[in-house]
Amino acid sequence: MFAKLVAVVLAVCVGACALLTIRHLRTQAAHELAESRLRLQHRDNDLWRIKARIAASVTPARVQQMASRLGTFKPLAADLPPMEPAGERVARSAR
């Protein structure tokens, strides 16, 4: 009888240890996920600060000044053939 009682107590203790291990692993995973989200948020904040600094330093006059140093530009659309209206293309491809 005493051996059965010891076996039951040991089985309960092993089950409790297994549950505690699983709970600890879940808590650790949640902690790591929270840390990675916090790191990501800091990187996003850094990115937005850099973008704001760039936007503050790039004005239309500054862009025009930089472009004038590179030479003359022409529109890209000048080399393209004229486009047909979408309705005509659909009607022609259905024939």
C-alpha positions in Angstrom: 0.0 0.0 0.0 2.8 2.4 0.9 4.5 1.7 -2.4 1.4 2.6 -4.4 1.0 5.8 -2.5 4.7 6.7 -3.2 4.2 5.9 -6.9 1.1 8.1 -7.1 2.8 11.0 -5.3 5.8 10.7 -7.6 3.6 10.5 -10.7 1.8 13.7 -9.6 5.1 15.4 -8.9 6.4 14.5 -12.4 3.2 15.8 -14.0 3.5 19.0 -12.0 7.1 19.4 -13.1 6.1 18.9 -16.7 3.4 21.5 -16.5 5.7 24.0 -14.8 8.3 23.4 -17.6 5.7 24.0 -20.3 4.4 27.1 -18.5 8.0 28.4 -18.2 8.7 27.8 -21.9 5.5 29.7 -22.9 6.4 32.6 -20.6 9.9 32.7 -22.0 8.5 32.7 -25.6 6.1 35.5 -24.8 9.0 37.5 -23.3 11.2 37.0 -26.3 8.3 38.1 -28.6 7.7 41.2 -26.5 11.4 42.1 -26.7 11.5 41.6 -30.5 8.4 43.8 -30.9 10.1 46.5 -28.7 13.2 46.3 -30.8 11.2 46.6 -34.0 9.3 49.6 -32.6 12.7 51.3 -31.8 13.9 50.6 -35.3 10.7 52.1 -36.8 11.1 55.2 -34.6 14.7 55.6 -35.8 13.6 55.1 -39.4 10.9 57.8 -39.1 13.4 60.2 -37.5 15.8 59.7 -40.4 13.0 60.1 -42.9 12.0 63.4 -41.2 15.6 64.7 -41.3 15.8 63.8 -45.0 12.4 65.5 -45.7 13.5 68.6 -43.9 16.8 68.9 -45.9 15.3 68.1 -49.3 13.3 71.1 -50.6 12.1 71.7 -54.1 14.7 74.4 -54.6 17.4 71.9 -53.5 16.2 69.2 -55.8 16.1 71.6 -58.7 19.7 72.7 -57.8 20.9 69.1 -57.7 19.1 68.3 -61.0 20.6 71.3 -62.8 24.1 70.1 -62.0 23.3 66.8 -63.7 22.4 68.4 -67.0 19.1 68.6 -69.0 16.3 66.2 -68.6 13.4 65.3 -70.8 10.2 63.5 -69.9 10.2 59.7 -70.1 6.7 59.8 -71.7 8.1 61.7 -74.8 9.6 58.5 -76.2 6.4 56.3 -75.7 3.8 55.8 -78.4 0.4 57.3 -77.7 -1.9 55.1 -75.7 -5.3 53.9 -77.0 -8.4 54.3 -74.7 -8.9 51.1 -72.7 -12.3 50.4 -74.3 -10.9 50.2 -77.8 -8.2 47.8 -76.7 -10.7 45.5 -75.0 -13.0 45.6 -78.0 -10.1 44.8 -80.4 -8.8 41.9 -78.4 -12.3 40.3 -78.2 -12.5 40.0 -81.9 
